[in-house]
Amino acid sequence: DEMVTRDNNDFRQGGGSYRRDFATAGPWRVNTGAQVSALEGGSPGYSEFPTPDARRRALTAHALVGASYVAPRATVNGQVAHRYEEAQYTNPRSVLGSSDMATASTARGFDAHVGARGMLAEWAYYGVEIADRHEEVLDQVYGAPQRDLLALQGGSGVVVGAWSAGVQVRSEVVAGSGADTVLAIPT
């Protein structure tokens, strides 16, 4: 066996995150968060087909803010979040030598939800939530497909001692640009 150092195998990576929950003087709580990561480096390819000049780059960022109202027998909460993702690949000398190769895609999304949960009595609980998500991808090959998701879920149950039993129902509606149909998917 022979140990060989591969060309174009370098990379730089970094990132960070932030999370903070705030308790207010009243029954409100606020939470915030953010996360970002970045990568830039070589893309050496296979040993049979090396790519000594190919490079890749990726960036991911997420942010959210939410609030909840805590009452003695119930909690109501809501949150909005945004995400952004970007990826690029370039190879000035493609494997077959025909032309330069470059690809790039960007994805972004937005989420929002509102929910409530609590106790109806000492032995009965409930929960409801409505959520919306929008996703979009910008790609050199595929264009800009989009998808929207609207979900409604609810449930209730009983508590007896250390045991609990409940029922939960979720319904989703998904729609996308370029899609032939709009689907209603019960889960």
PyMOL commands that set and color helices and strands:
alter all, ss='L'
color gray80, all
select strands_A, chain A and resi 11-23+28-42+55-70+74-91+101-121+124-139+146-160+163-176+183-186
alter strands_A, ss='S'
color yellow, strands_A
deselect
rebuild
show_as cartoon
